[in-house]
Amino acid sequence: MNKKELVEHLAKRTGFTKKDARVALDSLVDVITNALAKNEEVTITGFGKFAPRPRRSSRRINPQTRARITVPSKVVPGFKPGKHLREKVMRNLRVMEVGGKLQIR
């Protein structure tokens, strides 16, 4: 599902116009983004927790030059699903191995 489809579903479920649903979604994303940029966590009970996560520096190899490079440490956005979200996904989806590859059904 992309943003346009999400806005359509949101409008249908809430009775908002598509424009109002888009504004609401954009506002939610902005609030979460700004909180993460201030090193704050955002918890939506039952859905999950957004939080900034530190990532250590690492040594890598440039595939074009084969030179060793150091990727500096940084902060990335993280998401940990809540209990309700995890349980609903596990209840509705199954993992199957087909031809040596994992597929979701």
VOSE-757361 format. One record per residue: residue in three letters; y, z, x of N, C-alpha, C, O in turn. Coordinates in steps of 0.001 Angstrom, whole numbers, plus 500000, padded with zeros to 6 digits. Each point is the difference from the previous one (the first is absolute). Layout:
+------+--------+--------+--------+--------+--------+--------+--------+--------+--------+--------+--------+--------+
: resn :     nY :     nZ :     nX :    caY :    caZ :    caX :     cY :     cZ :     cX :     oY :     oZ :     oX :
+------+--------+--------+--------+--------+--------+--------+--------+--------+--------+--------+--------+--------+
:  ALA :      Y :      Z :      X :      Y :      Z :      X :      Y :      Z :      X :      Y :      Z :      X :
...
+------+--------+--------+--------+--------+--------+--------+--------+--------+--------+--------+--------+--------+
# end
This chain:
+------+--------+--------+--------+--------+--------+--------+--------+--------+--------+--------+--------+--------+
: resn :     nY :     nZ :     nX :    caY :    caZ :    caX :     cY :     cZ :     cX :     oY :     oZ :     oX :
+------+--------+--------+--------+--------+--------+--------+--------+--------+--------+--------+--------+--------+
:  MET : 498822 : 500000 : 500852 : 501178 : 500000 : 499148 : 501236 : 500000 : 500894 : 500100 : 500797 : 500933 :
:  ASN : 500827 : 498316 : 498781 : 501240 : 499963 : 500761 : 501116 : 500703 : 499223 : 499774 : 500510 : 498902 :
:  LYS : 501427 : 499512 : 501672 : 501104 : 500738 : 499387 : 500345 : 499453 : 498616 : 500251 : 500774 : 499075 :
:  LYS : 499765 : 497909 : 500775 : 500339 : 499388 : 498708 : 499009 : 500451 : 498921 : 500400 : 500361 : 498894 :
:  GLU : 498319 : 499614 : 501433 : 498979 : 500414 : 499044 : 500110 : 501489 : 499687 : 499815 : 500416 : 498856 :
:  LEU : 500488 : 500381 : 502165 : 500171 : 501428 : 499798 : 501176 : 500279 : 499055 : 499903 : 500856 : 499121 :
:  VAL : 501196 : 498423 : 501061 : 501165 : 500152 : 499126 : 499623 : 499632 : 498562 : 500402 : 500689 : 499062 :
:  GLU : 498837 : 498240 : 500761 : 499584 : 499582 : 498660 : 499136 : 501064 : 499323 : 500190 : 500298 : 498821 :
:  HIS : 498858 : 500276 : 501926 : 499151 : 501062 : 499453 : 500824 : 501234 : 499650 : 499808 : 500611 : 498949 :
:  LEU : 501105 : 499745 : 501938 : 500859 : 501159 : 499771 : 500857 : 499799 : 498749 : 500139 : 500914 : 499188 :
:  ALA : 500432 : 497900 : 500658 : 500829 : 499700 : 498827 : 499172 : 500083 : 498724 : 500455 : 500546 : 498995 :
:  LYS : 498342 : 498920 : 501044 : 499134 : 499997 : 498818 : 499601 : 501421 : 499596 : 499985 : 500332 : 498814 :
:  ARG : 499692 : 500503 : 502178 : 499533 : 501366 : 499711 : 501110 : 500942 : 499585 : 499758 : 500948 : 499253 :
:  THR : 501470 : 498805 : 501223 : 501095 : 500930 : 499718 : 500928 : 499527 : 498893 : 500763 : 500793 : 499448 :
:  GLY : 499178 : 497910 : 500221 : 500939 : 499463 : 499030 : 501335 : 499631 : 500630 : 500931 : 499608 : 499296 :
:  PHE : 499170 : 500513 : 502029 : 501213 : 499585 : 500712 : 500071 : 498483 : 500012 : 498993 : 499317 : 499811 :
:  THR : 502209 : 500165 : 500416 : 500109 : 498573 : 500283 : 499477 : 499788 : 501416 : 499879 : 500954 : 500768 :
:  LYS : 499816 : 497812 : 499574 : 499526 : 499721 : 501367 : 501077 : 500367 : 501021 : 499699 : 500483 : 501092 :
:  LYS : 501554 : 499279 : 498538 : 501105 : 500333 : 500909 : 500057 : 501504 : 500245 : 500142 : 500437 : 501142 :
:  ASP : 499749 : 500359 : 497794 : 500022 : 501458 : 500143 : 498777 : 500500 : 500772 : 500104 : 500923 : 500808 :
:  ALA : 498748 : 498467 : 498940 : 498777 : 500391 : 500721 : 500148 : 499693 : 501491 : 499570 : 500788 : 500842 :
:  ARG : 501041 : 498064 : 499488 : 500214 : 499639 : 501400 : 500951 : 500986 : 500666 : 499783 : 500407 : 501141 :
:  VAL : 501275 : 499975 : 498140 : 500964 : 500979 : 500532 : 499306 : 501340 : 500241 : 500223 : 500637 : 501030 :
:  ALA : 498940 : 499792 : 498030 : 499275 : 501263 : 500148 : 499056 : 499949 : 501201 : 499950 : 500940 : 500794 :
:  LEU : 499307 : 497970 : 499339 : 499077 : 499860 : 501133 : 500750 : 499962 : 501321 : 499620 : 500678 : 500955 :
:  ASP : 501450 : 498526 : 499103 : 500805 : 499931 : 501225 : 500586 : 501366 : 500351 : 500058 : 500368 : 501173 :
:  SER : 500371 : 500377 : 497823 : 500560 : 501333 : 500235 : 498939 : 500944 : 500565 : 500269 : 500759 : 500932 :
:  LEU : 498530 : 499189 : 498504 : 498903 : 500842 : 500497 : 499685 : 499674 : 501458 : 499847 : 500898 : 500828 :
:  VAL : 500059 : 497819 : 499472 : 499714 : 499582 : 501377 : 501117 : 500443 : 500937 : 499727 : 500453 : 501112 :
:  ASP : 501528 : 499424 : 498456 : 501130 : 500437 : 500824 : 499970 : 501500 : 500256 : 500250 : 500442 : 501122 :
:  VAL : 499447 : 500343 : 497854 : 499934 : 501462 : 500155 : 498918 : 500372 : 501014 : 500231 : 500831 : 500878 :
:  ILE : 498596 : 498558 : 499003 : 498899 : 500296 : 500928 : 500364 : 499555 : 501408 : 499779 : 500739 : 500959 :
:  THR : 500781 : 498053 : 499176 : 500377 : 499475 : 501314 : 501044 : 500886 : 500675 : 499874 : 500318 : 501183 :
:  ASN : 501155 : 500081 : 498071 : 501055 : 500841 : 500571 : 499474 : 501382 : 500382 : 500418 : 500558 : 501014 :
:  ALA : 498678 : 499997 : 498192 : 499423 : 501302 : 500335 : 499185 : 499905 : 501288 : 500105 : 500869 : 500865 :
:  LEU : 499087 : 498084 : 499267 : 499206 : 499834 : 501219 : 500898 : 499820 : 501216 : 499698 : 500512 : 501078 :
:  ALA : 501413 : 498759 : 498753 : 500941 : 499786 : 501101 : 500673 : 501299 : 500433 : 500496 : 500094 : 501123 :
:  LYS : 499526 : 500922 : 497983 : 500571 : 501311 : 500328 : 498918 : 501000 : 500412 : 500260 : 501201 : 500079 :
:  ASN : 498525 : 498301 : 500183 : 498866 : 500833 : 500404 : 499577 : 500964 : 498888 : 499574 : 501123 : 500270 :
:  GLU : 500548 : 498429 : 498483 : 499582 : 500806 : 498858 : 498728 : 499408 : 499390 : 499761 : 498795 : 500077 :
:  GLU : 499441 : 502065 : 499325 : 498802 : 499558 : 499287 : 500345 : 499798 : 498527 : 500883 : 500670 : 499464 :
:  VAL : 498415 : 498404 : 499888 : 500145 : 499783 : 498562 : 498612 : 500131 : 499389 : 499103 : 499212 : 500302 :
:  THR : 500726 : 501788 : 498835 : 498707 : 500235 : 499363 : 500102 : 499687 : 498520 : 500860 : 500530 : 499297 :
:  ILE : 498248 : 498600 : 500237 : 499884 : 499697 : 498578 : 498640 : 500553 : 499590 : 498964 : 499394 : 500276 :
:  THR : 501048 : 501757 : 499067 : 498777 : 500718 : 499671 : 499002 : 499086 : 499295 : 500333 : 499319 : 499030 :
:  GLY : 498440 : 500682 : 501479 : 498936 : 499184 : 499430 : 499946 : 498599 : 500579 : 498942 : 499370 : 499991 :
:  PHE : 502184 : 500127 : 500514 : 500044 : 498647 : 500558 : 499862 : 500032 : 501510 : 499134 : 499326 : 500557 :
:  GLY : 501720 : 501457 : 500119 : 499890 : 500071 : 501446 : 501260 : 500504 : 500661 : 500977 : 500372 : 499350 :
:  LYS : 498962 : 499625 : 501986 : 501118 : 500518 : 500791 : 500401 : 498969 : 501045 : 499176 : 499521 : 500779 :
:  PHE : 502116 : 500150 : 499216 : 500577 : 499143 : 501022 : 500613 : 500918 : 501050 : 500707 : 500949 : 499660 :
:  ALA : 499027 : 498774 : 501613 : 500561 : 500837 : 501051 : 500126 : 499188 : 501286 : 499166 : 499138 : 500278 :
:  PRO : 501876 : 501138 : 500507 : 500098 : 499336 : 501301 : 498900 : 500526 : 500917 : 499730 : 501201 : 500023 :
:  ARG : 499641 : 497910 : 500727 : 498904 : 500373 : 500893 : 500321 : 499555 : 501425 : 500407 : 498859 : 500220 :
:  PRO : 499411 : 502037 : 500742 : 500214 : 499597 : 501395 : 498818 : 499168 : 500503 : 498854 : 500238 : 499618 :
:  ARG : 501432 : 498804 : 501224 : 498952 : 499200 : 500631 : 500204 : 500072 : 501507 : 501097 : 499747 : 500499 :
:  ARG : 497852 : 500597 : 500214 : 500076 : 500133 : 501458 : 500232 : 498650 : 500670 : 499685 : 498948 : 499444 :
:  SER : 500867 : 501106 : 501750 : 500111 : 498769 : 500783 : 498591 : 499582 : 500415 : 499089 : 500825 : 500068 :
:  SER : 500749 : 497901 : 500203 : 498666 : 499502 : 500370 : 500117 : 498870 : 501015 : 501025 : 499324 : 500087 :
:  ARG : 497916 : 500489 : 500667 : 499935 : 498914 : 500973 : 499256 : 498845 : 499358 : 498912 : 500187 : 499455 :
:  ARG : 501660 : 498628 : 500603 : 499401 : 498803 : 499421 : 500006 : 498875 : 501017 : 500608 : 500114 : 501064 :
:  ILE : 498718 : 498812 : 498605 : 499986 : 498813 : 500851 : 500608 : 498843 : 499218 : 499565 : 499695 : 498889 :
:  ASN : 501445 : 499662 : 501698 : 500610 : 498832 : 499393 : 498973 : 498867 : 500056 : 499603 : 499599 : 501095 :
:  PRO : 499953 : 499871 : 497756 : 498942 : 498988 : 500012 : 500414 : 498677 : 500652 : 499141 : 499242 : 500452 :
:  GLN : 502150 : 500476 : 499601 : 500439 : 498744 : 500608 : 500076 : 500087 : 501509 : 499605 : 499066 : 500698 :
:  THR : 500904 : 502060 : 499820 : 500199 : 500127 : 501452 : 498971 : 500896 : 500666 : 499908 : 500035 : 501227 :
:  ARG : 499321 : 500685 : 497979 : 499025 : 500984 : 500504 : 500664 : 501160 : 500737 : 499328 : 500771 : 500684 :
:  ALA : 501980 : 499349 : 499178 : 500725 : 501098 : 500647 : 499826 : 501266 : 499171 : 499955 : 499953 : 498771 :
:  ARG : 499949 : 501180 : 501922 : 499921 : 501287 : 499308 : 501404 : 500409 : 499590 : 500943 : 499925 : 500787 :
:  ILE : 499176 : 500510 : 497958 : 501293 : 500446 : 499505 : 499828 : 501366 : 499344 : 498907 : 500366 : 499568 :
:  THR : 502179 : 500367 : 500366 : 499993 : 501287 : 499320 : 500800 : 499863 : 498715 : 501175 : 499636 : 500016 :
:  VAL : 498172 : 500660 : 498880 : 500672 : 499997 : 498703 : 500542 : 501417 : 499812 : 499228 : 500960 : 500007 :
:  PRO : 502091 : 499183 : 499824 : 500578 : 501344 : 499912 : 499584 : 500738 : 498722 : 499610 : 499387 : 499006 :
:  SER : 500484 : 501934 : 501050 : 499716 : 500797 : 498811 : 501057 : 499697 : 498952 : 501118 : 499595 : 500318 :
:  LYS : 498504 : 500611 : 498421 : 500925 : 499705 : 498910 : 499603 : 500776 : 498765 : 498955 : 500651 : 499961 :
:  VAL : 501895 : 499269 : 499028 : 499726 : 500640 : 498718 : 499747 : 498889 : 498984 : 500765 : 499039 : 499914 :
:  VAL : 498156 : 501101 : 499319 : 499647 : 499012 : 498979 : 499868 : 500698 : 498655 : 499695 : 501192 : 499958 :
:  PRO : 500528 : 498094 : 498942 : 499785 : 500616 : 498691 : 498507 : 500155 : 499732 : 499207 : 499112 : 500313 :
:  GLY : 500427 : 502009 : 499112 : 498600 : 500240 : 499673 : 499841 : 500341 : 498531 : 500948 : 500439 : 499349 :
:  PHE : 497844 : 499358 : 500130 : 499702 : 500326 : 498615 : 498626 : 500633 : 499937 : 499034 : 499477 : 500556 :
:  LYS : 500888 : 501661 : 498758 : 498717 : 500659 : 499774 : 499781 : 500044 : 498488 : 500775 : 500630 : 499281 :
:  PRO : 498176 : 498707 : 500236 : 499784 : 499984 : 498547 : 499685 : 501381 : 499451 : 499354 : 500812 : 500662 :
:  GLY : 501109 : 499446 : 498119 : 499730 : 501256 : 499319 : 498618 : 500001 : 499367 : 499327 : 498971 : 499949 :
:  LYS : 500268 : 502170 : 499579 : 498663 : 500184 : 499437 : 499739 : 499068 : 498820 : 498947 : 499366 : 499936 :
:  HIS : 501994 : 500546 : 499134 : 499809 : 499164 : 498805 : 499826 : 498528 : 500380 : 499115 : 499326 : 499473 :
:  LEU : 501723 : 500172 : 501439 : 499909 : 498613 : 500443 : 498662 : 499741 : 500693 : 499325 : 499016 : 499697 :
:  ARG : 500291 : 501861 : 501228 : 498716 : 499836 : 500711 : 498836 : 499960 : 499029 : 499132 : 499132 : 500091 :
:  GLU : 500854 : 501825 : 498964 : 498881 : 500079 : 499051 : 499932 : 498775 : 499099 : 498910 : 499503 : 499719 :
:  LYS : 502236 : 500003 : 499825 : 500004 : 498826 : 499125 : 499498 : 498764 : 500735 : 499232 : 499217 : 499440 :
:  VAL : 501192 : 500600 : 501802 : 499545 : 498856 : 500795 : 498496 : 500103 : 500255 : 499274 : 499018 : 499844 :
:  MET : 500260 : 502162 : 500545 : 498572 : 500178 : 500280 : 499158 : 499816 : 498740 : 498883 : 499488 : 500071 :
:  ARG : 501643 : 500923 : 498780 : 499269 : 499890 : 498742 : 499893 : 498546 : 499537 : 498993 : 499616 : 499407 :
:  ASN : 502035 : 499570 : 500858 : 500048 : 498638 : 499473 : 499528 : 498911 : 500963 : 499703 : 498888 : 499563 :
:  LEU : 500223 : 501404 : 501720 : 499639 : 498973 : 500982 : 498794 : 500423 : 500824 : 499778 : 501188 : 500235 :
:  ARG : 499455 : 497836 : 500195 : 498839 : 500246 : 500848 : 500068 : 499087 : 501217 : 500534 : 498893 : 499931 :
:  VAL : 498921 : 501583 : 501179 : 499920 : 499209 : 501215 : 498577 : 499470 : 500114 : 499029 : 500744 : 499863 :
:  MET : 500868 : 497952 : 500390 : 498687 : 499385 : 500168 : 500010 : 499215 : 501304 : 501024 : 499440 : 500393 :
:  GLU : 497825 : 500525 : 500272 : 499875 : 499211 : 501215 : 499341 : 498683 : 499642 : 498873 : 499968 : 499505 :
:  VAL : 501846 : 498938 : 500751 : 499502 : 498669 : 499681 : 500100 : 499148 : 501267 : 501095 : 499742 : 500500 :
:  GLY : 497764 : 499832 : 500005 : 500009 : 499174 : 501203 : 500595 : 500684 : 501204 : 500639 : 499355 : 500831 :
:  GLY : 499162 : 501946 : 499273 : 500528 : 500751 : 501142 : 501469 : 500355 : 499875 : 500569 : 500591 : 500918 :
:  LYS : 500059 : 499064 : 497965 : 501413 : 500324 : 499792 : 500127 : 500919 : 498797 : 499228 : 499897 : 499046 :
:  LEU : 501753 : 501006 : 501001 : 500254 : 500904 : 498892 : 500896 : 499329 : 498977 : 500982 : 499346 : 500353 :
:  GLN : 498672 : 500819 : 498373 : 500807 : 499463 : 498917 : 500211 : 501076 : 498962 : 499151 : 500874 : 499819 :
:  ILE : 501971 : 499067 : 499501 : 500317 : 500951 : 498940 : 499701 : 499334 : 498661 : 500441 : 498881 : 499741 :
:  ARG : 498819 : 501807 : 499428 : 499667 : 499469 : 498664 : 500394 : 500988 : 498940 : 499805 : 499742 : 498813 :
+------+--------+--------+--------+--------+--------+--------+--------+--------+--------+--------+--------+--------+
# end
